[in-house]
Amino acid sequence: MAANTTQYLLDASRMPKHWYNIAADLPSPPPAVLHPGTLQPIGPADLAPLFPMELIMQEVSTEREIEIPEPVREVFKLWRPAPLFRAHRLEKALGTPAKIYYKYEGVSPAGSHKPNTAVPQAWFNAQAGVKKLTTETGAGQWGSSLSFAGNLFGLDVTVFQVRVSYDQKPYRRALMETYGARCIASPSNETAYGRAVLAGRPDHPGSLGIAISEAVEIAAQNDDTKYALGSVLNHVLMHQTIIGQEAMLQMEMAGDDPDVIVGCTGGGSNFAGIAFPFIGQQLRGGKKRRIVAVEPAACPSLTRGKYAYDFGDTAHMTPLTKMHTLGSTFTPPGFHAGGLRYHGMAPMVSHLKELGLLEATAYHQVACFEAGVLFARAEGIVPAPEANHAVKGAIVEALRCKAEGTAETILFNLCGHGHFDMAAYSNYFAGNLTDQSYSEEELAMALSGLPSVPA
Ligand SMILES: *Cc1c(COP(=O)(O)O)cnc(C)c1O
């Protein structure tokens, strides 16, 4: 027998008009961001070559609420408010007394949460008179989101895509080109840094760290060009809080309140998006919930990385931030959740972990695909490989509830659909997916290269 379908759909008039800035509610501020040369704290002016001033001010703001510009909200209406579902059929399949809810971000044009920040970033750049944006992309989610957003506001977008993904996922590239962007495999011959990497290893598979270096190099050298990042930075995480704010209203509609909130973490933005508004409520004296970050065992920055100052890129052009890191020269193995292959974690997420406000776990990719297939068969939506980590995390919690006989409420973020990732599912069904562990040796080597920063 089919179970009920319950969707909690917010009226457009209730779409949040502000982003939530968790910096306003922190018991202690995160460590300063340092200049890569002087090792002194940087100021807004240091970031001006790369970002427009409005975004820099958001990056350092401690205001609790920052207004979402009206033209940005107008674009958001294409897919927001995003639906929240009760996973009745998944609960039944698991035989759990837990109630499972998921917020679905795959309804955006790019199929993930990333347009939530791509649209405002493109808007603030266009307002500042910027003509061109450069960026990096792994699996292509961020590249296609920025291509979509840049096109809306008349910006030229150039995307450096990590070589392995460029080769494995030609359809994401076609999507970027459909939106009018240029997509280049990284490492490339278009930058001094890319040429240097290729000289050392002509068949280099690329990494997000290298692609960031290439995109930053071009933006730093051209006055009309700025750089856009799809995760990690404070303002990016803040733009994603529209997810959690909507989810809060929808959980109220459901007459429920989550005990556990689960999200997957690559750079930390969709996780922050669903979790920060709830953590903020707790910091202001509200309910304490368990907040669980799930990362891939093959790139485990939060669970196995070191909390230390590190660069955001491989060429060491970015400022130094304190974060959980595997080392900026770490090249993760080529597993299928491309969006989770970043060496570091958002400094704000790292800081919250240090404050004991969240937990982190890591799962291997085969177990995550198994969870994703179970979810698809129960709920119909095929999750992105990244999202499978959140699905896995939610299922583990639901099975714990079953074993304990507790009827907790679980909320997780289904951050994207997997329609561009069916080759990965084919590999899974053919039994060709293997669990890649990172190499301890390579990790030790990458960590030994961490910059030394006086305490
Ligand atoms: C990019 C991406 C991620 C990882 O990025 P976060 O900043 O950690 O959210 C996760 N899921 C999907 C679907 C993505 O596109």
The ligand as a Gaussian input file, in Angstrom:
#p B3LYP/6-31G(d) Opt

LIG

0 1
 C       28.437000      21.708000      -4.412000
 C       27.531000      20.747000      -3.815000
 C       27.746000      20.253000      -2.517000
 C       28.920000      20.618000      -1.676000
 O       29.024000      21.967000      -1.336000
 P       28.612000      22.536000       0.066000
 O       29.147000      23.928000       0.058000
 O       29.241000      21.703000       1.125000
 O       27.139000      22.507000       0.136000
 C       26.835000      19.351000      -2.010000
 N       25.784000      18.950000      -2.731000
 C       25.529000      19.394000      -3.968000
 C       24.328000      18.889000      -4.701000
 C       26.401000      20.311000      -4.550000
 O       26.152000      20.767000      -5.774000

